[in-house]
């Protein structure tokens, strides 16, 4: 039974490691997208004064930038959660618990 638990831990660790790579790529891409969206928004703001851009165009660009900010925040939050979950493995081993349980409830149980 202990061997099965170790295999499950190794599988979960591999899944989490892969998730970190995916999230880091996504975060980098979203940062680039947000930078570009902010640049477009600034250009549109300047375009309003010269009559090249409409208020509607600016509002749409602001909405896009806001959406990207939200997506970036969610990805960064998920990345932080995965980092916490990955920290369970050495912490559980140090505590003499040779198994991993995902979720906040198990973190709270572990800390107690």
HELIX and SHEET records of a PDB file:
HELIX    1   1 UNK A    2  UNK A   50  1                                  49    
HELIX    2   2 UNK A   55  UNK A   94  1                                  40    
HELIX    3   3 UNK A  104  UNK A  111  1                                   8    
END                                                                             
